[in-house]
Amino acid sequence: MEQNQQSTSRRDHRYHRKKQSEWPHILLFYVLPFIVFNSILFFCLTTKPKLSVVVEDTNDYLSTNVVLTVKSFFPTKSVSMTLDGEPLELEKGRHRTYTATVYKNGSVETSVVNLNGMPATVFEHVNVLDDNPPEFSSTDIQDGVVTFTVADSQSGINFDSIYALNSAGERVEPLSVDRSSNTLSFEMDPAGLHVFARDKADNEVQGTFTSHKEGNVETLEGGAVDPEAAESDAQLPDAESDATSGTTEVSLQQ
């Protein structure tokens, strides 16, 4: 009886020892490979590309480059870039870079899809180009000579483009141009003077001005006008109808 109990005890001991020795085997050859495999599978199925979009500086305020750099463990399936919804042509460079040339300011949307089907999208804004015309920042008139100050905060004024048309439609050149202060002067045509000025990015501002005298006071009226509206009129537009019109009064010297 006692011998049987000892035999049973030895068998139980060997059984427990065998069970204990199987756990490292199960962990090493079943559990760990399962975890590693599923981790790799999850990584492959969910990894997205990392995108970097840089808007370069401009040399002429007319165009600039937008550069996309893609970082991913997988090849790219598709790459697209739009400016305000309009597709841009991409030129592929080295080290998974893509370059597009833009000619106006706006919102750039870039989308890349990995070979595993995971997409990534980034947005960038282009605001380095000059798409605003110059402005008439101040006006003055004295002794039949009108003086304008024009301002442009980006590309600068193209002083060679400045001229005017009088009421007879004749071209009038400036009497003087001060490039340091952005001021120019014309001999005033009281019946109407239409002034043209462009910046170095070829944006144009037009202004229509008239003058009249009230006793010893010489009055200048007018301001900037819409170039398209001005071109559609056969005659010079009435300066009083312009939303940006102003009035300058100067006492005449006796």
HUFEN-V669703 format. One record per backbone hydrogen bond with DSSP energy under -0.5 kcal/mol. NH is the residue of the N-H (numbers start at 1). CO is the residue of the C=O. If there is no record, write none. Layout:
nh: [NH/NH]
co: [CO/CO]
This chain:
nh: [5/6/7/8/9/10/11/12/13/14/15/16/17/18/19/20/21/22/23/23/24/25/26/27/28/29/30/31/32/34/35/36/37/38/39/40/41/42/43/44/45/46/47/50/51/52/54/56/56/64/66/67/67/68/68/69/70/71/77/78/80/82/83/84/84/86/88/90/91/92/93/98/99/100/102/106/108/108/109/109/110/111/112/113/114/115/117/120/122/124/126/127/130/131/135/137/137/138/140/142/145/146/146/147/148/149/150/151/158/159/161/162/163/164/165/166/167/169/172/175/176/178/179/182/183/184/185/186/188/188/190/192/193/194/195/195/196/197/198/199/200/202/205/206/207/208/209/210/211/212/214/217/218/218/219/219/220/221/222/223/225/230/231/232/233/233/241/242/244/245/246/248/250/252]
co: [1/2/3/4/5/6/7/8/9/10/11/12/13/14/15/16/17/18/19/20/20/21/22/23/24/25/26/26/27/30/31/32/33/34/35/36/37/38/39/40/41/42/43/71/49/69/67/54/65/102/100/54/65/66/98/52/96/50/113/113/111/109/86/82/107/83/81/88/99/90/97/68/91/66/64/126/106/124/82/107/122/80/120/78/118/75/114/112/110/108/106/125/61/129/151/135/149/149/147/145/142/144/186/140/184/138/182/135/198/157/158/159/196/172/194/170/192/166/164/185/185/183/177/178/178/148/176/146/144/186/188/189/209/165/193/207/163/205/158/203/156/199/197/225/195/223/193/221/190/219/217/214/216/250/212/217/248/210/246/208/206/226/227/228/229/230/238/239/224/242/222/220/218/216]
